[in-house]
């Protein structure tokens, strides 16, 4: 993987993490760094899931892949927020 691929994965991970946090109601008990980490993980796992389901290779924007990634990010942010809130 080239450096441009790594940078674009990080940028997309940040966007996915922020969108995942945005769709959740209320306040989350995690910081921006954890949101970014969850977003990067959700972007990578979401891409794998979307490719396995045949959703990643379409003409134009892959809206279904983005939907899978954002849903995973929302689940990750909610789970981490709940875990941190229980402490």
C-alpha positions as CSV (number, residue, x, y, z in Angstrom):
1,X,0.0,0.0,0.0
2,X,1.4,3.4,-1.0
3,X,1.5,6.4,1.3
4,X,-1.4,8.1,-0.6
5,X,-3.5,5.0,0.1
6,X,-2.7,5.2,3.8
7,X,-3.5,8.9,4.0
8,X,-6.8,8.5,2.1
9,X,-7.8,5.6,4.4
10,X,-7.1,7.8,7.4
11,X,-9.1,10.7,6.0
12,X,-12.0,8.5,5.1
13,X,-11.8,6.9,8.6
14,X,-12.1,10.3,10.2
15,X,-15.1,11.1,8.1
16,X,-16.7,7.8,8.8
17,X,-16.1,8.1,12.6
18,X,-17.6,11.6,12.7
19,X,-20.6,10.5,10.7
20,X,-21.1,7.5,12.9
21,X,-21.0,9.7,16.0
22,X,-23.4,12.2,14.3
23,X,-26.1,9.7,13.7
24,X,-26.2,8.7,17.4
25,X,-28.6,10.7,19.6
26,X,-27.3,12.3,22.8
27,X,-23.8,12.8,24.2
28,X,-21.1,10.2,23.7
29,X,-18.5,9.7,26.5
30,X,-15.5,9.3,24.2
31,X,-13.0,11.8,22.8
32,X,-12.2,12.8,19.3
33,X,-9.2,10.4,19.1
34,X,-11.3,7.4,20.0
35,X,-13.9,8.5,17.4
36,X,-11.2,8.6,14.7
37,X,-9.9,5.2,15.8
38,X,-13.4,3.7,15.6
39,X,-14.0,5.4,12.3
40,X,-10.8,3.9,10.8
41,X,-11.6,0.4,12.0
42,X,-15.2,0.7,10.8
43,X,-14.0,1.9,7.3
44,X,-11.7,-1.0,7.0
45,X,-14.1,-3.7,8.3
46,X,-17.0,-2.1,6.4
47,X,-15.0,-2.3,3.1
48,X,-14.3,-6.0,3.7
49,X,-18.0,-6.7,4.5
50,X,-19.2,-4.7,1.5
51,X,-16.8,-6.5,-0.9
52,X,-17.9,-9.9,0.5
53,X,-21.5,-8.9,-0.1
54,X,-20.7,-7.5,-3.6
55,X,-21.6,-3.9,-2.7
56,X,-18.2,-2.3,-3.2
57,X,-17.8,-2.5,-6.9
58,X,-20.4,-0.3,-8.5
59,X,-20.2,2.6,-10.9
60,X,-20.0,6.0,-9.2
61,X,-20.2,6.4,-5.4
62,X,-20.6,3.3,-3.4
63,X,-23.4,4.4,-1.2
64,X,-24.1,1.0,0.3
65,X,-20.5,0.6,1.3
66,X,-20.6,4.0,3.0
67,X,-23.9,3.0,4.8
68,X,-22.2,-0.2,6.1
69,X,-19.2,1.7,7.3
70,X,-21.2,4.4,9.0
71,X,-23.5,1.8,10.7
72,X,-20.4,0.0,12.0
73,X,-18.9,3.3,13.2
74,X,-22.1,4.2,15.0
75,X,-22.1,0.7,16.7
76,X,-18.5,1.1,17.6
77,X,-18.9,4.6,19.1
78,X,-22.0,3.5,21.0
79,X,-20.3,0.4,22.4
80,X,-17.1,2.3,23.4
81,X,-19.1,5.2,24.9
82,X,-21.2,2.8,27.0
83,X,-18.0,1.0,28.1
84,X,-16.4,4.2,29.1
85,X,-19.6,5.5,30.8
86,X,-19.7,2.4,33.0
87,X,-16.4,3.2,34.7
